[in-house]
Every structure is written in C-alpha cells, then in structure tokens.
Amino acid sequence: MTVARKLRQLSGCETIFAAHDWSGAANVDGFEVRPFQVQETSQFSGAEFDHVILHYVNYGYQARGIPFALVPIVRQLRHYCRGRFLTIFHELYASGPPWKSSFWLQPLQKRIAKTLAQLSSIRLVSSESMRRELGKLASDAEAIVNPALSNFGEPDLSPDQFSRRDPHRWSICGGTALIERSLQSLRKIIDQIPGEISPQQLFVLGGSDSPTVRALLPHSGIQTDYRPRLTPADASGILSTSSFVWLDYFNRPGVPGDVLLKSTAFAAACAHGAIPVFPHKSSVISVEADPLPGPFFIEPAHSELPAANDRAQIATRFYDWYQRHASSNHLAHGIARALELSPELES
C-alpha cells in the first residue's frame, strides 16, 4: 500500500491489488483489492490495466514453494498487458539439507523462477547477489536492485536524534521464528558485549505471542519488554529510540552478507538508524558500490562493534543509506521509471 500511495502521488497511477486467497472484492485504504486464485485463469481483463507488478514469494503461492499453476496465469496476464510486466522477486528458490523438502524441490523452484523471469519485461531483486543468481538462471534477464522495505515504517529522523539515544537500549524484531533464533544466540553472547553499550533494556517486537519466546527472554540484569502483534506505528516508536538491533537471520553459514537485504527486519533497523548486530561475521553489504558500515558482529572468539563515541555517526550512515537505496520513495521512483509512468521521472 505504501508504494501504491507513492505511485499515485508521483504519477497519478492507480493500483488494483489482487491478493492470494482474498475472499471477495473490497476497498482497503482507498485501493481496490480483489481475490486472486492461483488455480484459475481468465481472472482479469486486459482492458483493466496498463501494467502488471507481480510480487513473487514462491511459498506465498504454494505451500512447498512450487506454484506451477501460477505460470499459465502469468502467461495470460503478459499476453493481455498493454504496457510492462514487472516481477519483484523476494527470493528465487530455497536451500536446505537433504532431509528437507527444499533440497529436493530446488530444481523445480529454479525452473519456475526462470520462467517468470523470462516472461517479465522488468525484474526487481533485493541484492547484487540475487541479481547474479538470477543471471545464472536466465542469462538474458536483466534486473534492477532495490532492498526490501522496512515493515515498521520510515520515520523522518535528524542526526541529533541519534546522538540522544541510550546506547544500552537494544531491540529484536521480526517474525516469531526469527525472534526465537535471535534470542537464543543473544543469550549465548550477551556477556561479551562491552559495558559501554551492553543492553540494559531489550525490546522484542513482532511475531505471534509465543511461550518459547517468553521462556527465552533474559531475566537477570536486563529490563525486557515483549510486544508481539504490535502495530507498525508502535514498533517504529520503539525502534526510533533503540541504539542496536540484534539479528540472527541466517540459518546456515557461508551466505553472502547482502542476502540480508531481503529481510524486512534488517530494513526496519536501517530505516530507524538502529545499528544491526549479528552473531556471525559476514561479507560487506553494499548496493551500487555504496557499502554499509560494518557488518558488526559478536562471535565467541572475536567481535567487531562500534565504539560508543562513534555510535551516533554510524547510526546516521545506516539511516542515510536506507534513504538512498531502500526507502519506499526510492522504490516508487524506480518502479515509475521502469514502467515509464511519467517522462519527467527519467531525469
């Protein structure tokens, strides 16, 4: 909805949403939302739209990440589309060990991603790593890069707001599984955090109310505040006063650091100038040869963390980088240019 509102402001472009498993037509925040059934074709008339934007999250369309039924629908939409067809790839395929279904289904997931990339006139991915991987699947499929948006808002902040923050105020945010994993790893290393920035307050934001999360919350010497299912506005208010966000995103080692750019929790940290800290060292995170500070991490034998005196400056750098490369305003301008919605946006 955020990007749709900005597209309306930029170019007068109106968006009709088609939501998977949505029941009946409705108006949400001033936009029409229709049901979109993956099993059905002929759901839309080409006379109703100029361009199509497909947000592709393979597991969002089929429980095992192989939505073959989506392909003929995309072919039909592509045939009737008078303008351009943009596919936003949240991911291309999943990875896992041999005892996981993702290991055996990966070739099928790759085949679907390749087909959708070839059917699209424009492709958008969240990182340079994903762009390279897409090029391996479909060599003629050029893509533009825009990291994932913050799921907890994009406040307007000034440098002095970063300098006033308490360096002992930390947060963990995201879905339930990510929160559980992050709490487990934080408990293992929390005593290694230097006293000048060690957490005295810890906010745990998002996901469903989980007894596992409640059992993992630190109880000695740290004031904890667990808020599942909170509103984006409430989460934004807390992140806007947090100095650090602890994030244990990767399930396996050796993943390029910029894969984090598909994480909305990582985006939320950057959008609020809260410095992300990880339990493992990773490669530099960069877009268009513009790297983020760090990455900052704490491992049992080694850590790299910002000094307390440098924290505000580094937080500002995260915030400014997000505005340049990931914000909804940046994404909307990129989509508008790609769809040629307004000639003046080409400049």
C-alpha angles and dihedrals in degrees: 000000000000094000092042090055091050092048088053090051095045101046112357089254112158119211128213112197122215108195125196112248092359110153114223132340118295144165114242120183090337096312129107114241121194133185116261116198115193090207094059133074129195091046096135136039118227088226090069100063143035099197138018128217115193117193102205118203102155096207089048091067100038131020094236097039097253106109098173090160089064093064099070090046090053090048090054093046090048090051094052097037109111094195134023132328114218121189118195107203112207087180136346101214141336129252131209147143121286092265091061123082090229089069093058096037096048095095090054092046089051091050092053093046090050092050093049091048091052092048092051124086091203130025129196125197133176101235146021088248091057091047090055091047091050089052089057091053096044114013094196095049107105115192140193121225125231120154120231118280126248112267090206102056137268110259124194105246134177128213093252090060089061093050092053095056122112107248089212094062112101134173140196117200140172139069124338097264093048092048092051093049092046094050091049093054094041091056089056097054105025093108090057095062110106114254093240091067103017114137116263093161122038123187118194109198133188140001126084123311101274129187088206090058091047090052091051096051112115111249106180120080096341128094106224128195117188115195115174120180093015122158120264089244092055091046090049091053091055096043089050089065098038121103098196139022119204110215128181098181106151122081093193137028127254097044114141110257095234091065081084086075090081090060115101089198091058089046090051091054092051093044090056098041092245107145113238116227123191137198092232137045113251140179122277116285111226143156122196091354089302107123128200119232116270127330089236119207147160120219126171093256102028142018140182116203135159117259114248090246091055097044099095094048092048091047089054090052091054091048095048092046090054091053091051098047115012113026123118088244091055091046094048092051090049093050092046091053093045092051091042090232095154128016094214090062090068091077 
